[in-house]
Amino acid sequence: MRIVALETATTDGSVALLDGDRIVERKVDLRGEGVVAGLERLLGEVEIPPDEVDAVAVSVGPGSFTGVRIGVAAAQGLCRGLDIPAVPVGTLEALAWSALASDWGLPGTRFLASVDARRAEVYAALYGCGAQGPPELLWGPEVVSCEALVRRFVEMRPEVREQVGALVGSGAPLLAPLFPAESGWARPQALSRAQAAAVARVGAHKLLAGDTRTPAELQPIYLRKSDAEINREKNRLSTS
């Protein structure tokens, strides 16, 4: 199985190739060469022609509105050109898989995956790590203020609140100061970046399960309106 993966939903753009047990990842400059050129360069390095790829996995959000659109559009173009399926992967889901594959992937550990949503808010989802299998989604994804999210954890039952957890993703720097050291939550620096390698691993799992989309069916996940949409609505209201 050969899957290429695109991660453009955050500022940490990257592409990856999963080829059997081997995975290769490269960072890409979303404002420079772009994700498609970065992927072409990666395939050239590993000497695998595009027509030998089985599927394209792509992070569909939530995250940067522009970044998500770039990734989805690139995946749609690649899938149409190569006549292969697309595999949608949630940005927060991929972050949880990254944590699962790390030293933090121990049974009973929880992963609070989050992406900076601006306005003192994060896109967040809580995952649990079981004895085997993929991370279990406990709640989310949703957009929530950092303060409200911390209050939610404070109000949890003590036996739940005292479990060990890891703050992962670009929202972790915003949340970490709000979780005291005695809370049992840590912020592993290595898990702060969204990775195309994790998107590829989730994509392989979903591809085997038949969870794929045609290019036309591939849709982004935003969770809220963009600033541009909000401003347009405000302007319409002010002029009506």
HELIX and SHEET records of a PDB file:
HELIX    1   1 VAL A   35  VAL A   46  1                                  12    
HELIX    2   2 PRO A   50  GLU A   52  5                                   3    
HELIX    3   3 PHE A   65  LEU A   82  1                                  18    
HELIX    4   4 THR A   91  LEU A  100  1                                  10    
HELIX    5   5 CYS A  146  VAL A  154  1                                   9    
HELIX    6   6 PRO A  158  ARG A  161  1                                   4    
HELIX    7   7 ALA A  172  LEU A  175  1                                   4    
HELIX    8   8 ALA A  176  LEU A  178  5                                   3    
HELIX    9   9 ALA A  181  SER A  183  5                                   3    
HELIX   10  10 GLN A  189  LEU A  191  5                                   3    
HELIX   11  11 ALA A  196  LEU A  208  1                                  13    
HELIX   12  12 ASP A  227  THR A  239  1                                  13    
SHEET    1   A 5 ARG A  22  LYS A  27  0                                        
SHEET    2   A 5 SER A  14  ASP A  19 -1                                        
SHEET    3   A 5 ARG A   2  GLU A   7 -1                                        
SHEET    4   A 5 ALA A  55  SER A  59  1                                        
SHEET    5   A 5 ALA A  86  VAL A  89  1                                        
SHEET    1   B 5 GLU A 136  SER A 145  0                                        
SHEET    2   B 5 GLU A 121  GLY A 128 -1                                        
SHEET    3   B 5 ARG A 110  ASP A 116 -1                                        
SHEET    4   B 5 GLY A 165  VAL A 168  1                                        
SHEET    5   B 5 TRP A 185  ALA A 186  1                                        
END                                                                             
